[in-house]
Amino acid sequence: MTLQAPAPIPVEASQEPALLRPPPEAELVQAGKLSMGQLAQAHRDRLETGKQVLDIIVDRGWISAEEVAELRAAYGIETPAPPAMQAAPEPSPETGAVPPAARYTIAIRLTNGDLITAGETEGSDKAAALGHAVVADLTKEDGEWPFFGGRYINPETIVSVDLLPEDSQS
């Protein structure tokens, strides 16, 4: 028995390199319509909710829906369809109600003991992802102080980023 290699499949590739563009929200920052702090908050919200950054920016009222629609059109991005509402499954009598996912607060601990809330989410996986995003925001070496909880934080005063389950907070 002899094995033969399959015939090669012709691939049509463009000779021109693909143009790399920054994400559309970067254009809003460059135009001065959105601050880096607002963009960082929108990305944290994206991790918590799963919504698109542009939708979060509109929901928070930072940019009008019309401006975002124009930006989406310029980038060739289709407006996402609203998510279909799904009915919550009925708990079966033998298993009882499904317990809700644990709620977490992501907090920045300072040298003076203050805790600054950087975000909240449900579930340990989302909390860990949001914690990583906060750490990434805090460890940027661009010389700017990070903005959380309505204030700028001196990076030298940060002790840790804590993932606090709801039941441990008082």
Backbone bond lengths (Angstrom), bond angles and torsions (degrees), N, CA, C in turn:
res aa  C-N    CA-C-N  psi(-1)  N-CA   C-N-CA  omega(-1)  CA-C   N-CA-C  phi
1 M - - - 1.438 - - 1.523 107.93 -
2 T 1.308 116.71 129.31 1.465 120.66 178.68 1.520 109.05 -114.26
3 L 1.298 114.17 141.23 1.461 120.38 179.15 1.515 109.07 -101.46
4 Q 1.286 115.71 136.90 1.452 119.83 177.23 1.520 108.69 -115.30
5 A 1.309 114.44 143.28 1.463 119.62 177.08 1.522 108.93 -71.83
6 P 1.304 117.27 144.27 1.461 118.96 177.91 1.525 110.47 -65.31
7 A 1.297 114.95 152.19 1.463 119.88 179.21 1.522 109.00 -65.07
8 P 1.334 116.81 140.48 1.464 118.96 -179.88 1.529 110.73 -65.53
9 I 1.304 114.50 145.15 1.460 120.79 179.13 1.523 107.17 -95.52
10 P 1.332 117.16 123.73 1.463 118.39 179.84 1.529 110.30 -66.98
11 V 1.323 115.41 136.20 1.451 121.65 -179.92 1.516 107.94 -118.10
12 E 1.311 115.16 127.07 1.451 119.17 177.31 1.518 107.85 -93.73
13 A 1.315 116.18 111.98 1.450 120.95 179.43 1.518 109.36 -117.01
14 S 1.293 114.54 139.93 1.455 119.95 178.11 1.525 108.63 -71.45
15 Q 1.322 115.82 141.30 1.461 119.98 179.06 1.528 111.29 -78.13
16 E 1.328 116.98 -18.32 1.454 120.68 -179.95 1.527 109.38 -88.23
17 P 1.339 116.60 137.85 1.465 118.19 178.40 1.531 110.20 -68.32
18 A 1.310 114.84 147.68 1.465 120.04 178.84 1.525 109.12 -69.15
19 L 1.316 116.27 136.45 1.453 120.73 178.84 1.522 109.41 -77.28
20 L 1.307 115.35 128.68 1.455 120.27 177.17 1.517 107.86 -94.16
21 R 1.312 116.01 130.16 1.454 121.27 179.17 1.516 108.53 -123.17
22 P 1.315 115.85 144.58 1.466 117.15 173.41 1.524 109.07 -67.56
23 P 1.316 117.45 162.15 1.464 119.05 179.58 1.530 110.17 -62.68
24 P 1.323 117.19 156.49 1.463 120.03 -175.41 1.526 113.71 -59.21
25 E 1.329 117.35 -32.41 1.463 118.63 -179.35 1.527 112.26 -66.25
26 A 1.341 117.53 -23.06 1.464 120.63 176.70 1.524 110.43 -64.35
27 E 1.321 116.30 -33.60 1.466 120.44 177.57 1.530 110.50 -64.29
28 L 1.321 117.12 -36.21 1.467 120.94 178.10 1.525 110.91 -66.09
29 V 1.334 116.56 -37.97 1.462 120.63 178.23 1.524 109.44 -68.04
30 Q 1.339 117.04 -45.55 1.461 120.71 -179.45 1.523 111.72 -62.08
31 A 1.327 117.30 -33.38 1.466 121.20 179.66 1.530 111.83 -80.39
32 G 1.330 117.44 -5.15 1.455 120.87 179.59 1.520 113.82 79.82
33 K 1.314 117.52 12.69 1.466 121.48 -179.41 1.523 112.00 -87.48
34 L 1.328 116.55 -14.84 1.456 122.43 -176.88 1.521 107.65 -142.61
35 S 1.329 117.24 133.72 1.467 119.74 179.06 1.527 110.21 -85.58
36 M 1.314 115.85 162.74 1.466 120.15 177.02 1.531 110.26 -63.74
37 G 1.325 117.02 -35.31 1.461 120.48 177.45 1.519 111.83 -63.74
38 Q 1.347 115.93 -41.06 1.462 119.74 178.02 1.525 110.60 -65.71
39 L 1.338 116.10 -41.13 1.460 119.71 178.85 1.529 110.59 -63.41
40 A 1.330 116.66 -42.44 1.465 120.26 178.37 1.533 110.53 -62.31
41 Q 1.338 116.70 -41.22 1.464 119.95 178.52 1.522 110.65 -64.30
42 A 1.334 116.65 -40.02 1.470 120.14 178.90 1.526 110.60 -62.52
43 H 1.339 116.91 -38.22 1.468 119.46 178.54 1.530 110.79 -69.18
44 R 1.324 117.44 -36.81 1.474 119.43 175.99 1.530 109.78 -64.24
45 D 1.338 115.94 -42.42 1.466 119.62 177.82 1.524 110.86 -62.46
46 R 1.336 116.74 -36.26 1.467 120.75 178.53 1.526 109.88 -60.82
47 L 1.334 116.40 -40.67 1.465 119.53 178.70 1.530 111.24 -65.69
48 E 1.332 116.58 -35.21 1.464 120.40 -179.08 1.521 112.45 -75.51
49 T 1.344 116.50 -40.93 1.461 120.38 -169.82 1.518 114.45 -106.07
50 G 1.331 117.36 -24.34 1.456 120.72 -176.12 1.523 112.92 83.05
51 K 1.331 117.62 -0.13 1.463 120.76 179.03 1.530 109.73 -74.88
52 Q 1.327 116.40 160.62 1.456 120.84 177.36 1.525 109.70 -73.82
53 V 1.349 115.55 148.81 1.460 121.47 -177.56 1.528 110.94 -57.85
54 L 1.331 117.63 -44.07 1.466 120.04 -178.65 1.527 111.26 -62.25
55 D 1.322 117.38 -37.12 1.467 120.38 177.97 1.530 111.01 -66.80
56 I 1.317 116.75 -38.40 1.465 121.05 178.78 1.522 110.05 -65.13
57 I 1.328 116.53 -41.02 1.463 121.34 179.78 1.529 110.08 -60.49
58 V 1.325 116.94 -40.58 1.472 121.14 178.23 1.526 109.90 -70.01
59 D 1.344 117.41 -44.64 1.465 121.25 -178.78 1.524 111.64 -58.51
60 R 1.317 116.53 -37.08 1.463 120.73 -179.49 1.533 112.53 -80.03
61 G 1.334 116.58 -7.67 1.458 120.17 177.08 1.519 114.49 80.27
62 W 1.323 117.83 15.02 1.465 120.64 -179.11 1.523 111.40 -75.99
63 I 1.325 116.86 -34.29 1.462 123.52 -179.13 1.528 106.92 -135.71
64 S 1.333 116.16 145.72 1.469 118.99 -179.67 1.529 110.63 -73.22
65 A 1.315 114.84 154.96 1.468 120.77 178.71 1.524 110.65 -62.72
66 E 1.332 116.84 -33.06 1.467 120.34 179.52 1.527 110.97 -64.94
67 E 1.355 116.51 -43.57 1.467 119.72 179.24 1.528 111.01 -62.82
68 V 1.317 116.19 -41.28 1.462 119.98 179.69 1.525 110.19 -67.24
69 A 1.333 117.50 -37.30 1.470 120.57 177.79 1.529 110.28 -63.49
70 E 1.339 117.28 -41.30 1.468 120.91 177.07 1.526 110.52 -63.65
71 L 1.325 116.46 -41.82 1.462 121.17 179.87 1.524 110.72 -64.68
72 R 1.322 116.53 -42.56 1.470 119.97 177.20 1.525 110.53 -61.36
73 A 1.331 116.60 -42.33 1.465 120.33 179.54 1.524 110.43 -63.67
74 A 1.326 117.76 -40.94 1.465 121.56 179.80 1.528 111.51 -64.56
75 Y 1.322 116.79 -31.48 1.460 121.49 -179.36 1.527 112.29 -94.76
76 G 1.319 117.26 -2.92 1.463 120.18 -179.84 1.514 112.98 71.49
77 I 1.326 116.53 29.21 1.462 121.47 -179.94 1.521 107.96 -98.74
78 E 1.321 116.03 127.29 1.456 119.90 178.29 1.523 109.88 -75.54
79 T 1.312 115.71 145.12 1.455 120.45 175.73 1.520 107.77 -69.46
80 P 1.338 117.54 126.26 1.464 118.93 -177.69 1.522 111.05 -66.69
81 A 1.316 114.46 144.20 1.461 120.26 176.51 1.520 108.39 -71.39
82 P 1.327 117.61 144.42 1.459 118.19 177.76 1.520 109.94 -61.40
83 P 1.334 117.11 140.91 1.462 119.07 -178.06 1.520 110.81 -63.84
84 A 1.315 114.29 139.84 1.466 120.17 178.83 1.522 108.61 -71.52
85 M 1.292 115.32 135.26 1.461 119.59 179.09 1.523 108.44 -77.92
86 Q 1.316 115.75 127.14 1.453 120.28 178.94 1.521 108.29 -110.26
87 A 1.305 115.21 139.03 1.457 119.36 177.81 1.522 108.82 -71.71
88 A 1.319 115.58 140.11 1.458 119.94 178.64 1.523 108.42 -67.75
89 P 1.334 117.17 136.67 1.456 118.64 179.80 1.524 110.46 -66.44
90 E 1.305 115.05 142.17 1.463 120.92 178.23 1.526 108.96 -72.83
91 P 1.330 117.80 131.93 1.464 118.33 177.38 1.523 109.81 -68.71
92 S 1.320 114.75 138.28 1.457 118.14 179.67 1.526 108.84 -75.71
93 P 1.319 117.59 145.40 1.463 120.31 -175.49 1.524 113.11 -62.05
94 E 1.342 117.79 -30.99 1.464 118.08 -177.07 1.526 112.84 -76.64
95 T 1.348 117.84 -24.69 1.461 119.24 -179.14 1.515 112.30 -100.92
96 G 1.318 118.52 -17.58 1.454 120.92 -178.30 1.519 110.67 78.11
97 A 1.300 115.95 -173.07 1.466 121.43 -178.43 1.525 110.05 -72.95
98 V 1.323 114.80 145.43 1.459 120.39 176.99 1.524 107.78 -76.40
99 P 1.335 118.65 126.50 1.457 119.38 -179.26 1.532 110.01 -67.86
100 P 1.325 117.24 143.22 1.460 119.54 179.48 1.523 110.27 -68.56
101 A 1.332 115.81 154.78 1.461 120.52 177.80 1.523 108.58 -66.01
102 A 1.312 115.87 146.38 1.456 120.57 179.54 1.525 109.64 -63.36
103 R 1.314 116.17 138.48 1.463 121.95 179.46 1.526 108.07 -94.10
104 Y 1.331 116.30 136.95 1.457 122.17 -178.41 1.523 110.25 -123.35
105 T 1.319 114.95 145.50 1.458 121.84 169.44 1.517 106.73 -110.32
106 I 1.324 116.35 131.13 1.456 121.34 176.18 1.522 105.28 -97.43
107 A 1.329 116.53 118.40 1.460 121.13 -174.05 1.522 110.56 -125.48
108 I 1.324 115.10 146.47 1.463 122.14 176.32 1.527 106.47 -99.29
109 R 1.327 116.45 120.77 1.467 121.62 -179.84 1.529 108.51 -93.62
110 L 1.334 115.87 129.02 1.457 121.66 -179.20 1.525 110.67 -102.54
111 T 1.329 116.36 165.91 1.462 121.16 -178.26 1.524 112.30 -61.69
112 N 1.343 118.07 -27.37 1.467 120.30 179.56 1.528 112.52 -84.69
113 G 1.344 117.30 3.40 1.458 121.92 178.32 1.515 114.61 94.18
114 D 1.331 117.70 -10.06 1.465 120.27 178.70 1.517 110.74 -62.65
115 L 1.329 115.37 146.63 1.460 122.28 171.89 1.522 107.03 -115.21
116 I 1.332 116.45 125.08 1.456 121.70 178.01 1.520 107.34 -109.36
117 T 1.321 116.52 121.56 1.462 120.70 -179.88 1.520 109.66 -70.50
118 A 1.334 115.62 123.95 1.464 121.40 179.18 1.522 111.11 -103.78
119 G 1.323 117.53 -16.65 1.458 120.57 179.67 1.513 110.72 172.43
120 E 1.320 114.72 167.10 1.462 121.62 177.09 1.515 108.08 -138.59
121 T 1.323 116.06 146.76 1.459 120.38 179.06 1.519 109.37 -158.48
122 E 1.316 115.42 171.93 1.460 120.88 177.59 1.514 109.65 -112.70
123 G 1.317 116.40 136.53 1.457 122.15 177.99 1.516 112.03 94.10
124 S 1.314 115.49 141.13 1.463 120.33 -176.36 1.524 112.62 -68.41
125 D 1.336 117.94 -33.75 1.465 119.80 179.18 1.518 111.35 -65.52
126 K 1.332 116.21 -44.95 1.468 119.53 178.39 1.523 110.62 -66.47
127 A 1.329 116.90 -36.18 1.464 120.43 178.61 1.524 110.50 -63.98
128 A 1.333 116.76 -42.22 1.465 119.99 178.53 1.526 110.81 -64.33
129 A 1.341 117.20 -41.93 1.466 120.40 179.23 1.523 110.81 -64.71
130 L 1.327 116.62 -42.03 1.460 119.91 178.82 1.524 110.26 -67.10
131 G 1.327 116.99 -38.19 1.466 120.57 176.23 1.517 111.73 -59.99
132 H 1.340 116.74 -42.59 1.469 120.44 177.09 1.522 110.93 -62.64
133 A 1.333 117.44 -40.04 1.467 120.92 179.40 1.527 110.75 -64.43
134 V 1.329 116.99 -39.95 1.460 120.72 178.55 1.527 109.92 -65.72
135 V 1.328 116.97 -44.82 1.467 120.23 177.81 1.528 110.39 -59.29
136 A 1.336 117.19 -41.76 1.466 120.46 178.57 1.524 110.66 -61.72
137 D 1.332 117.18 -40.53 1.467 120.22 177.76 1.522 111.18 -65.10
138 L 1.322 116.63 -37.37 1.463 120.67 -176.68 1.520 113.24 -76.17
139 T 1.318 117.70 -25.46 1.466 120.42 -174.32 1.517 113.66 -99.03
140 K 1.317 117.60 11.02 1.460 119.76 175.53 1.522 108.64 -63.08
141 E 1.303 115.82 141.70 1.459 119.69 -179.42 1.517 110.94 -108.03
142 D 1.339 116.20 43.73 1.456 119.80 -179.58 1.522 111.94 -94.47
143 G 1.327 117.67 2.15 1.452 121.49 177.33 1.523 113.70 86.15
144 E 1.330 118.20 -8.15 1.458 120.76 -179.91 1.523 110.09 -89.94
145 W 1.313 115.77 142.68 1.455 120.43 176.21 1.516 108.62 -76.36
146 P 1.326 118.37 137.69 1.468 120.10 178.47 1.533 110.88 -69.21
147 F 1.326 115.80 151.97 1.464 122.78 -179.00 1.521 109.10 -115.42
148 F 1.320 116.47 114.34 1.464 122.72 178.39 1.519 108.68 -142.43
149 G 1.302 115.46 148.88 1.461 120.40 174.18 1.515 113.68 56.81
150 G 1.318 117.10 31.53 1.457 120.73 177.63 1.512 114.74 78.65
151 R 1.334 117.65 13.82 1.467 118.57 178.08 1.518 111.04 -149.86
152 Y 1.328 114.96 155.54 1.456 121.10 175.40 1.523 107.80 -84.54
153 I 1.323 116.00 140.02 1.462 121.05 -174.64 1.521 109.19 -115.10
154 N 1.328 115.92 128.45 1.458 120.73 174.22 1.527 107.08 -68.39
155 P 1.338 118.00 120.23 1.468 119.88 -176.84 1.526 113.87 -57.17
156 E 1.328 117.37 -25.53 1.465 120.27 -178.91 1.525 112.47 -73.33
157 T 1.338 117.41 -12.94 1.467 120.31 -178.73 1.524 112.92 -96.81
158 I 1.329 117.41 0.88 1.463 120.92 -177.28 1.526 109.83 -86.13
159 V 1.329 115.46 126.76 1.460 121.29 178.74 1.523 110.40 -96.36
160 S 1.342 116.52 -47.06 1.463 119.73 -175.93 1.521 110.53 -161.74
161 V 1.330 114.42 168.52 1.461 122.40 169.25 1.523 105.39 -113.72
162 D 1.328 116.16 118.93 1.461 121.68 -173.98 1.524 111.04 -106.83
163 L 1.332 116.09 139.15 1.462 122.78 173.20 1.521 106.13 -102.65
164 L 1.327 116.40 103.80 1.454 121.24 -172.86 1.523 111.17 -104.57
165 P 1.343 117.94 115.28 1.465 119.54 175.48 1.529 109.31 -63.94
166 E 1.316 116.15 149.14 1.465 121.53 -175.84 1.526 112.23 -55.41
167 D 1.323 118.02 -39.46 1.463 120.51 -176.63 1.524 113.62 -72.10
168 S 1.353 118.59 -12.51 1.462 120.34 -179.64 1.516 111.88 -92.46
169 Q 1.341 117.32 -5.82 1.461 120.79 -177.17 1.519 109.83 -93.01
170 S 1.304 114.27 143.93 1.471 118.13 177.96 1.498 110.09 -122.58
